[in-house]
Amino acid sequence: MAEIWKTIEGFPNYEISNMGNVRSLVHRDKWNRVKGGRLIKPQFDGKGHYLHVGLYANGSVKIVNVHRLVAKAFLPNPCGYTEVNHKDENKTNNAASNLEWCSHSYNNQYGSRGDKARGENNPMCKTSEETILFIMQNHTHCGGTMRNKDLAKMFNLSPTHVSAIAHGRRWKHANSV
């Protein structure tokens, strides 16, 4: 596939390609110095997820994600979606053929992402599936004899969290385990 370049909307001194490359055009800055004419190396954002670049316009810099620049320049968005999905789930592959506009819920559930942050795989998880099953079997709401307060103390959880587990508002997938 041939690399196609388009001017970035709002940044007339920069171009984006359908392959996810960003370059500055040769131009004169406000002090009349010749600038640009080179590829811009993207960097990872603070979380290490997406590649972004800093683009200058009117004396100030704006940090923008490369995949969003590619999508705005090369992908139609007739439904007005606000998020861009990487089809192969590789967030460094910013080629237009790998991107699609989508809704927030579609983006979160796409591919293997839906299972990654579930249960013990969630980095915020404070307990194990064994504990959850114990709560579900022994809570008064589920036919057991133990109250929120007792189970919370036993597993160092809040009574509200224990109640949410017992009533199926948290760890819903554990019912099928």
Beta strands, then each sheet from edge to edge (+ up, - down):
strand 1: 5-8
strand 2: 11-17
strand 3: 22-24
strand 4: 27-28
strand 5: 34-35
strand 6: 38-40
strand 7: 43-44
strand 8: 51-57
strand 9: 60-65
strand 10: 83-86
strand 11: 99-102
sheet 1: 1+ 2- 3+ 6-
sheet 2: 4+ 5-
sheet 3: 7+ 8- 9+
sheet 4: 10+ 11-
end
